[in-house]
Amino acid sequence: MTLAPTQPATPPAEPAATTAADTPAAPAAKHSTARSLLRIWPYARPIRWYLAASTFCALIASLAGLVIPLVLKQIVDGPVGHHDTAGLWWPSVLLLLLGLAEAVFFGLRRWLVARPLSNVERTMRSDLYSRLQRLPVSFHDRWPSGQLLSRATSDMYTIRLFLAFPLVFLIVNSMVFVIGIGIMFALDWELGLIALVPAVPLVMLCSYFERRYSTAARLAQDQNGDLATIVEESVLGIRILKAFGRHRTMAQRFREQAVLLRGTELRKARLLGNLWAVIVGLPEVALACSLAVGVVQVAHGHTSAGTLVAFLSTALALRWPVESLGWLLAYSNEAATATDRFFEVMDTPVAEADDRAVATGPRAERDGIRFEGVRFRYPDAPDDSPDLLRGVDLHIRPGETMALVGTTGSGKTTLTALLPRLYDSTSGRITLDGADITDLPRHELRRLVSVAFEEPTLFSASVRENVLMGAPEADNDALESALDTAQAQFVRALPHGPDTQVGEQGLSLSGGQRQRLALARAVVGTPEFLVLDDPLSALDVHTEALVEEALRRVLVDTTALIVAHRPSTVLLADRVALLVDGRIEAVGEHHELLDSCAAYRELMSGELAGAATSGGQA
């Protein structure tokens, strides 16, 4: 369902921030509130007895409040009517005990669910995070990070609060209302009918409100996710924004998105305000009519003063169950949309088969890497666009290092991403030592294949944790060897050596230092197959030469595919493959291709520098 903003935004100076209607977050279909909330049950089921006990305590506390009017009736018709002051003691003590019981049971209700509900929230958040880790890269390519962040934080809080309060009191207040109406009819059925008149318009209004409010609630939550995306991008890209003087432009984008969110929140407030006005107003009118009729009945002796007092006190005790209806319905809709957003991620198919072992038989004796008729197109590519890879055939022999070269947009990085199955090929076959990679469990495939990307990504952790991510079981000697191979001796000069925290995205290090740590992460486990995507692009000439010399020793014992953009990197390889427009055009040794392939010769000489293929993706 596409949700339109409530008001237009001023056209920004740069491309506008992604709106809720443009993201994958927009649901395809709207479930009913009850149906959406029922999906929480598998998570709430382990604490069902705590929820039941909490509901029971809230019911007892609320019923204690309904007993008070009956005690008041006895006081008015008894001691007060007979001027018996001595008879007031026991009713007064009973009122005190009822008040204490109400307070104790309400407090007990909160205590019962506090810890269990925090476990529910933790479990849902953990499942969401685990799901995000298992979802394919194509999913993360489509979804803004702020949308995912808001689902893991604010939406989880909304669901927990719903289970703690609105769920309990939707049940309790409904029961209290029915019991209270029964008491009022038992006291005086004529007054009870008057008090019940607003029920029909309230039911109709609540149905109308639920439809309108759920739409606004969903839009607000999606817009909040868009706002989180802008904040995250601004923080991660603060150097770029400041360097180009675009922080004011980004601030304007933030303000525009905040205005959209403010408009939606005000729309929600108007809907809730209108509902509240009717919910409060109609019962008050009915109560005034009941009072007028009751006074007439007392004056004519048709009912007692105590009965009228008890009736009015019961009606006043029912004000909270009735008046809370608007807030409870509103929060239930918030929780329902939060649940829908949670399950939009959880329902996304996981293409991975990480944990299932497939019987593939023994791998062939050192057959290396084979690409056989491999084709690929991105899932969101236009239908009329050609495949990015168009039948790649390539054999990397056991123990061989193959350099992959080509112009920008020819598909080099995409081809390397298929080997560890970050993406799955559209057709064709890729094998490692004769075993089809689609038959290997992904955790096994990624144990065999180690990668280093052109853009080195580091995490907010120590150098040791970042490097050993490539081989968690590796010891300190392996760590030191990997750092030496990547010429990352600078680590030893850091304040705490390998245990130094590198900060978010590793931005406390230079680009070359980050790239060397990423390379160390790729080689630390002495992998059988190694994929390097232009691993030396950020290094100076002197460091590049040292790293190349150390890499030659590592590459002797592995089968490697290296994306190369510079002749110096190409010279690390035994053979070179030229990728042109998604196809392998030539394969051979460097000097052979220089003699026999004009396209390769031009590429190496730099004549095609800057002539990137338009519309492609490396």
C-alpha positions in Angstrom: 0.0 0.0 0.0 1.6 3.3 -1.0 1.2 6.0 1.6 1.2 9.5 0.4 2.7 12.4 2.5 0.2 14.6 4.2 1.8 17.7 2.8 4.2 18.5 0.0 7.8 19.3 0.8 9.7 22.3 -0.6 12.0 21.0 -3.5 15.4 20.5 -2.0 18.7 21.7 -3.5 19.9 18.1 -3.8 17.9 14.9 -4.4 15.3 14.7 -1.7 15.6 12.2 1.1 13.9 8.9 0.4 10.3 9.0 1.5 8.3 6.3 3.1 6.3 5.8 -0.1 9.5 5.1 -2.0 11.1 2.5 0.3 10.7 -1.2 0.4 9.1 -0.5 3.8 5.8 0.4 2.3 3.6 -2.7 2.8 2.0 -4.5 -0.1 -1.2 -5.0 1.9 -2.7 -3.8 5.1 -3.6 -6.4 7.7 -6.3 -5.8 10.3 -5.0 -4.5 13.6 -6.1 -7.7 15.4 -4.5 -10.0 12.7 -1.2 -8.1 12.9 -1.0 -8.1 16.7 -1.8 -11.9 16.7 1.6 -12.4 15.0 3.3 -11.5 18.2 1.9 -14.5 20.0 4.8 -16.9 19.3 7.1 -14.4 21.1 4.6 -13.7 23.9 3.6 -17.4 24.4 6.5 -18.2 26.8 5.3 -15.5 29.2 1.6 -16.1 28.8 1.2 -17.0 32.4 2.9 -13.7 33.5 0.6 -11.8 31.2 -2.4 -13.7 32.5 -1.4 -13.0 36.1 -0.8 -9.3 35.2 -4.3 -9.2 33.7 -5.8 -10.9 36.7 -4.1 -8.4 39.1 -5.3 -5.4 37.0 -8.8 -6.9 37.0 -8.9 -7.4 40.7 -7.6 -3.8 41.2 -10.3 -2.4 38.9 -13.1 -4.4 40.5 -12.0 -3.2 43.9 -12.7 0.3 42.5 -16.2 -0.9 41.4 -17.0 -2.2 44.9 -16.4 1.2 46.5 -19.7 2.6 45.1 -21.6 -0.3 46.6 -20.0 0.5 50.0 -20.9 4.1 49.5 -24.6 3.0 48.9 -24.6 1.2 52.3 -23.1 4.2 54.0 -25.6 6.7 52.6 -28.6 4.5 53.1 -27.4 3.1 56.4 -25.3 5.2 58.9 -25.8 8.5 57.1 -29.5 8.0 56.6 -30.0 6.9 60.2 -27.5 9.5 61.7 -25.5 6.6 63.1 -21.9 7.9 63.3 -20.7 4.7 65.1 -21.8 2.7 62.1 -19.3 4.6 59.8 -16.2 2.8 61.2 -16.4 -0.5 59.5 -17.4 0.9 56.1 -14.6 3.4 56.4 -12.1 0.6 57.1 -13.5 -1.4 54.2 -13.0 1.6 51.9 -9.4 1.9 53.1 -8.7 -1.7 52.5 -10.3 -1.5 49.0 -8.1 1.4 48.2 -5.0 -0.4 49.4 -5.9 -3.5 47.5 -6.3 -1.4 44.3 -2.8 0.1 44.8 -1.1 -3.2 45.7 -2.6 -5.1 42.7 -1.8 -2.4 40.2 1.8 -2.4 41.5 2.0 -6.2 41.4 0.7 -6.1 37.8 3.6 -4.0 36.7 6.2 -6.0 38.7 5.0 -9.3 37.1 5.6 -8.3 33.5 8.6 -6.0 33.7 11.4 -8.6 33.4 9.5 -11.1 31.1 8.6 -8.4 28.6 12.2 -7.2 28.5 13.1 -10.8 27.5 10.5 -10.7 24.7 11.9 -7.5 23.4 15.4 -8.9 23.5 14.4 -12.1 21.7 12.5 -10.2 19.0 15.4 -7.8 18.5 17.9 -10.6 18.4 15.8 -12.5 15.8 15.6 -9.4 13.7 19.3 -8.8 13.8 20.0 -12.5 13.0 17.6 -12.3 10.1 19.3 -9.2 8.8 22.6 -11.0 8.9 21.2 -13.9 6.9 19.3 -11.9 4.3 21.1 -11.5 0.9 23.2 -8.5 -0.1 20.5 -7.6 -2.6 18.1 -7.0 0.3 20.4 -4.6 1.9 21.0 -2.9 -1.4 17.3 -2.0 -1.5 16.6 -1.1 2.1 17.7 2.2 3.7 19.7 1.5 6.8 17.6 4.0 8.9 14.4 1.9 8.1 16.1 -1.2 9.5 17.5 0.7 12.5 14.1 2.1 13.5 12.6 -1.5 13.3 15.3 -2.7 15.7 14.9 0.1 18.2 11.7 2.2 18.4 9.4 -0.5 16.9 10.6 -3.1 19.5 9.9 -0.6 22.3 6.4 0.0 20.9 5.6 -3.7 20.8 6.9 -4.2 24.4 4.9 -1.3 25.7 1.8 -2.7 24.0 2.2 -6.0 25.7 2.8 -4.4 29.1 -0.1 -1.9 29.1 -2.6 -1.6 26.2 -3.1 -5.3 25.7 -3.8 -5.9 29.4 -6.1 -2.9 29.8 -8.0 -3.6 26.5 -9.0 -6.8 28.2 -9.4 -5.5 31.7 -11.3 -2.3 30.8 -13.7 -4.2 28.6 -14.5 -6.6 31.4 -14.8 -3.8 33.9 -17.1 -1.9 31.6 -19.4 -4.9 31.2 -19.4 -5.6 34.9 -19.9 -1.9 35.7 -22.9 -1.6 33.3 -24.3 -4.7 34.9 -24.0 -3.1 38.4 -25.6 0.1 37.1 -28.5 -1.9 35.6 -28.9 -3.8 38.9 -29.0 -0.5 40.8 -31.5 1.2 38.4 -32.2 -0.2 34.9 -33.8 3.1 33.7 -30.7 5.1 34.6 -28.6 2.2 33.1 -30.3 2.6 29.7 -29.6 6.3 29.7 -25.9 5.6 30.5 -25.7 3.0 27.7 -27.0 5.3 24.9 -23.5 6.6 23.8 -22.2 3.0 23.2 -23.5 2.7 19.6 -22.0 6.0 18.3 -18.8 5.2 20.1 -18.4 1.8 18.4 -19.0 3.4 15.0 -16.5 6.2 15.7 -13.9 3.8 16.9 -14.2 1.7 13.7 -13.7 4.9 11.6 -10.8 6.0 13.8 -9.0 2.7 13.6 -8.9 2.8 9.8 -7.7 6.4 9.6 -5.2 6.2 12.5 -3.5 3.0 11.4 -2.6 4.6 8.0 -1.2 7.7 9.7 0.7 5.6 12.3 2.4 3.5 9.6 3.3 6.6 7.6 4.8 8.2 10.7 6.9 5.1 11.5 8.2 4.9 8.0 9.0 8.6 7.9 10.8 8.2 11.3 13.0 5.5 9.6 13.7 7.9 6.7 14.8 10.5 9.2 17.1 8.0 10.9 18.6 7.2 7.5 19.5 10.9 6.9 21.1 11.2 10.4 23.1 8.0 9.9 24.3 9.1 6.4 25.2 12.6 7.7 27.3 11.2 10.6 29.1 8.6 8.4 29.7 11.1 5.6 30.5 14.2 7.8 34.0 14.6 6.2 32.5 14.7 2.7 29.8 17.1 3.8 32.2 19.5 5.4 34.9 19.1 2.7 32.3 20.2 0.0 30.5 22.6 2.2 27.2 20.7 1.9 26.3 20.5 5.6 23.7 23.2 5.1 22.1 21.3 2.2 21.9 18.1 4.3 20.5 20.1 7.2 17.8 21.4 4.8 17.0 17.8 3.7 16.7 16.9 7.4 14.3 19.8 8.1 12.2 18.8 5.1 11.9 15.2 6.3 11.2 16.5 9.8 8.4 18.7 8.5 6.8 15.7 6.8 7.0 13.7 10.0 5.7 16.6 12.0 2.7 16.9 9.6 1.9 13.2 10.0 2.2 13.4 13.8 -0.1 16.4 13.9 -2.6 14.4 11.8 -2.4 11.6 14.3 -2.9 14.1 17.1 -6.0 15.6 15.4 -7.5 12.2 14.9 -6.9 11.2 18.5 -8.1 14.6 19.7 -11.4 14.3 17.8 -11.9 10.8 19.1 -11.1 11.8 22.7 -13.5 14.7 22.5 -16.4 12.4 21.5 -15.4 9.6 23.9 -15.3 12.1 26.8 -18.2 14.3 25.8 -20.9 11.7 25.1 -20.6 9.8 28.4 -20.6 13.2 30.3 -23.8 14.1 28.6 -25.3 10.7 29.4 -24.1 11.1 33.0 -25.7 14.6 33.3 -29.0 13.1 32.0 -28.7 10.2 34.5 -28.2 12.7 37.3 -31.2 14.7 36.4 -33.5 11.7 36.1 -32.1 10.2 39.3 -32.7 13.3 41.3 -36.3 13.3 40.1 -36.7 9.6 41.1 -35.2 10.3 44.6 -37.5 13.3 45.0 -40.6 11.1 44.1 -39.3 8.2 46.3 -38.8 5.9 43.4 -35.2 5.2 44.4 -33.0 5.9 47.4 -30.3 8.5 47.7 -27.7 5.8 48.4 -28.7 4.1 45.1 -28.2 7.3 43.2 -24.9 7.9 44.8 -23.8 4.4 44.1 -25.0 4.7 40.4 -23.2 8.0 39.9 -20.0 6.7 41.6 -20.1 3.6 39.4 -20.5 5.8 36.3 -17.5 7.9 37.4 -15.5 4.7 38.1 -16.2 3.7 34.4 -14.8 7.0 33.1 -11.3 5.7 32.9 -12.2 2.5 31.0 -14.2 4.5 28.5 -11.9 7.5 28.2 -8.8 5.3 27.9 -10.4 3.6 24.9 -9.0 6.2 22.5 -5.5 6.0 23.7 -5.6 2.2 23.9 -6.9 2.0 20.3 -4.3 4.4 19.1 -1.4 2.6 20.8 -2.8 -0.8 19.5 -2.6 0.6 16.0 0.9 1.8 16.6 1.9 -1.6 17.9 0.1 -3.3 14.9 2.1 -1.2 12.4 5.3 -1.8 14.3 4.5 -5.6 14.2 3.9 -5.3 10.4 7.2 -3.6 10.0 9.0 -6.2 12.0 7.6 -9.1 10.1 8.2 -7.4 6.7 11.9 -8.1 7.5 11.2 -11.5 9.1 9.0 -12.7 6.2 11.6 -11.8 3.6 12.8 -15.1 2.1 16.3 -16.1 3.1 18.0 -17.5 0.0 20.8 -18.9 2.1 21.0 -22.4 3.3 23.7 -21.7 5.8 22.9 -24.5 8.3 21.9 -27.3 6.0 24.6 -29.7 4.8 24.1 -30.8 1.2 25.5 -34.2 0.2 27.8 -33.3 -2.6 30.4 -36.0 -2.4 34.1 -35.4 -2.2 35.5 -32.5 -4.0 37.6 -33.2 -7.1 41.4 -33.2 -6.7 42.5 -29.6 -7.1 40.5 -28.5 -10.0 40.6 -24.8 -9.0 37.9 -22.3 -9.9 35.6 -22.7 -12.9 33.0 -20.2 -14.2 30.8 -22.0 -16.8 28.4 -19.9 -18.8 27.8 -17.6 -15.9 25.2 -14.8 -16.5 24.0 -12.2 -14.0 21.7 -9.3 -13.7 20.7 -7.4 -10.5 17.2 -8.2 -9.2 16.1 -4.6 -9.5 17.5 -4.0 -13.0 15.0 -2.8 -15.6 13.4 -5.6 -17.6 14.7 -4.3 -20.9 18.3 -3.9 -19.7 20.9 -6.5 -20.8 22.6 -8.8 -18.3 25.7 -7.4 -16.6 27.5 -10.7 -17.1 26.7 -12.5 -20.4 28.1 -16.0 -20.3 31.4 -15.9 -18.5 33.7 -18.9 -19.1 36.9 -19.0 -17.1 39.1 -21.6 -15.4 41.6 -20.7 -12.7 43.9 -23.6 -12.3 44.8 -25.0 -8.8 47.4 -22.8 -7.2 47.2 -20.2 -10.0 46.8 -16.5 -9.5 44.5 -15.0 -12.1 44.3 -11.2 -12.7 40.9 -9.9 -13.9 41.1 -6.6 -15.8 38.6 -4.5 -17.7 37.2 -1.1 -18.0 34.9 0.4 -15.3 31.5 -1.1 -15.6 32.6 -4.3 -17.3 31.5 -6.4 -14.3 34.7 -7.3 -12.5 33.6 -6.6 -9.0 30.2 -8.3 -9.7 32.0 -11.4 -10.9 34.1 -11.6 -7.8 31.0 -11.2 -5.6 29.5 -14.3 -7.1 32.3 -16.6 -5.9 31.4 -16.2 -2.1 27.7 -16.0 -3.1 27.2 -12.5 -2.0 24.9 -12.6 -5.1 23.7 -15.7 -6.9 24.3 -16.0 -10.7 21.2 -15.8 -12.9 22.4 -18.8 -14.8 25.5 -20.9 -15.3 27.7 -22.7 -12.9 30.6 -21.9 -10.6 32.7 -24.7 -9.1 35.5 -25.0 -6.5 37.6 -28.1 -7.1 34.7 -29.6 -9.0 32.0 -28.8 -6.3 29.2 -26.5 -7.4 29.1 -23.6 -4.9 25.3 -23.7 -4.7 25.7 -27.2 -3.2 28.0 -26.1 -0.5 26.6 -24.7 2.8 27.4 -21.0 2.8 29.4 -21.1 6.0 31.6 -23.8 4.4 31.9 -21.9 1.2 32.9 -18.7 3.0 35.5 -20.7 5.0 37.1 -21.8 1.8 36.9 -18.4 0.0 38.4 -15.3 1.6 37.8 -11.8 0.2 39.2 -8.3 0.4 37.1 -5.6 -1.1 38.2 -2.4 -2.8 36.4 -0.4 -0.1 37.9 -1.6 3.1 35.3 -1.8 5.9 36.4 -1.9 9.5 34.2 -2.2 12.5 34.2 -0.3 15.8 36.4 -2.9 17.5 40.1 -3.6 18.0 42.6 -4.3 15.3 42.8 -7.9 16.4 39.0 -8.4 16.2 38.9 -6.8 12.8 41.7 -8.9 11.3 40.7 -12.2 13.0 37.2 -11.8 11.6 38.7 -13.6 8.6 39.7 -16.6 10.7 38.4 -16.5 14.3 40.3 -19.6 15.2 43.7 -18.2 14.2 46.3 -17.7 16.9 48.6 -14.7 17.6 51.3 -16.0 15.3 48.9 -16.1 12.4 47.8 -12.6 13.2 51.4 -11.3 13.2 52.1 -13.1 10.0 49.0 -11.6 8.3 50.0 -8.1 9.5 53.5 -8.6 8.1 52.1 -9.8 4.7 49.9 -6.7 4.5 52.8 -4.5 5.6 50.7 -3.3 8.5 53.6 -3.0 11.0 52.1 0.4 12.0 49.7 -1.6 14.2 52.6 -2.2 16.7 53.0 1.5 17.1 49.4 2.1 18.1 48.7 2.9 21.8 47.7 -0.7 22.6 49.1 -2.5 19.6 46.6 -5.0 18.0 44.2 -4.4 20.9 43.8 -0.7 19.9 40.2 0.3 19.1 40.0 1.7 15.5 36.7 3.5 15.9 33.6 3.4 13.8 34.3 2.5 10.2 38.0 2.6 11.1 38.0 6.4 10.3 40.8 6.9 12.9 43.1 5.3 10.4 44.2 6.4 6.9 42.8 4.9 3.8 46.0 3.0 3.2 46.1 1.6 6.7 42.5 0.5 6.5 43.2 -1.3 3.2 46.2 -3.1 4.6 44.1 -4.3 7.6 41.4 -5.5 5.2 44.1 -7.4 3.2 45.5 -8.9 6.5 41.9 -10.1 7.3 41.8 -11.8 3.9 45.0 -13.7 4.2 45.1 -14.5 8.0 43.4 -17.9 7.6 45.6 -19.1 4.7 42.5 -19.7 2.7 42.3 -22.2 -0.1 40.7 -19.6 -2.5 41.4 -15.9 -2.3 39.5 -13.1 -4.0 41.1 -9.6 -4.0 39.3 -6.6 -5.5 42.0 -4.1 -6.3 43.6 -4.6 -2.8 46.4 -2.1 -3.3 44.7 1.0 -4.7 45.1 3.2 -1.6 48.9 2.4 -1.1 51.8 4.5 -2.0 54.4 3.1 -4.5 56.9 2.0 -1.9 54.3 0.3 0.4 52.7 -1.3 -2.7 56.0 -2.9 -3.7 56.5 -4.3 -0.2 53.0 -5.7 -0.1 53.3 -7.2 -3.6 56.5 -9.0 -2.6 54.9 -10.4 0.6 51.7 -11.4 -1.4 53.7 -13.4 -3.9 54.7 -15.7 -1.0 51.1 -16.1 0.1 49.7 -16.6 -3.4 52.0 -19.6 -4.0 49.8 -21.7 -1.7 46.4 -20.6 -2.8 44.1 -20.2 -5.8 43.5 -16.5 -6.3 41.4 -14.2 -8.4 42.6 -10.6 -8.3 40.8 -7.6 -9.8 43.6 -5.4 -11.1 43.6 -1.8 -12.4 47.3 -1.2 -12.5 50.1 -3.1 -14.3 52.0 -3.6 -11.1 49.1 -5.6 -9.7 48.7 -7.5 -12.9 52.3 -8.7 -12.6 51.4 -10.6 -9.4 49.3 -13.0 -11.5 50.3 -16.1 -13.5 47.7 -15.3 -16.1 45.3 -12.4 -17.0 41.7 -12.5 -18.0 40.2 -9.5 -19.9 36.5 -8.8 -19.2 34.7 -6.8 -21.8 31.0 -6.0 -21.6 30.3 -8.9 -19.3 32.3 -11.5 -21.3 35.8 -12.9 -21.1 37.4 -11.7 -24.3 41.0 -13.0 -23.8 43.0 -15.1 -21.3 46.8 -15.4 -21.3 50.0 -14.3 -19.7 50.6 -10.6 -19.4 53.2 -10.3 -22.2 51.2 -12.6 -24.5 48.2 -10.4 -24.2 50.2 -7.3 -24.8 51.4 -8.8 -28.1 48.1 -10.4 -29.3 45.2 -8.4 -27.8 44.8 -4.7 -28.8 42.0 -4.1 -26.2 44.3 -5.3 -23.5 47.3 -3.3 -24.8 45.2 -0.2 -24.9 43.9 -0.8 -21.4 47.3 -1.3 -19.9 48.7 1.7 -21.7 46.0 3.9 -20.2 44.5 5.0 -23.6 41.1 4.1 -22.3 41.5 5.9 -18.9 38.3 7.6 -18.1 36.3 6.0 -20.9 34.1 4.1 -18.4 31.2 2.2 -19.7 28.0 4.3 -19.1 25.3 2.8 -16.8 27.4 -0.2 -15.8 28.6 -1.4 -12.4 32.1 -2.7 -11.6 
